[in-house]
Amino acid sequence: MQENKLANEVYDVIEEKVQDETFSVEFIDEVDYKEKEYIFVRYTIKGDPTEYLGWYYRKDGELVHDVTREIGNEND
């Protein structure tokens, strides 16, 4: 049940970020990093070969975006 809640939250924040683009989440992982619990999300946007890694954390119970990095593309 907890995993589904996290997945739903992740989809909501990414959907807001990419607007009308179609995206696919490749994985979601929770990691403790520098005394903060982060949620790492790897996703792709349809039509874009780049893969993205978004870092999120919780603040006041809400999932907050920290940073997103491009981590590669299929043509490299």
Secondary structure as GFF3:
##gff-version 3
##sequence-region A 1 76
A	DSSP	alpha_helix	2	18	.	.	.	ID=ss1
A	DSSP	beta_strand	23	33	.	.	.	ID=ss2
A	DSSP	beta_strand	36	45	.	.	.	ID=ss3
A	DSSP	beta_strand	50	59	.	.	.	ID=ss4
A	DSSP	beta_strand	62	73	.	.	.	ID=ss5
###
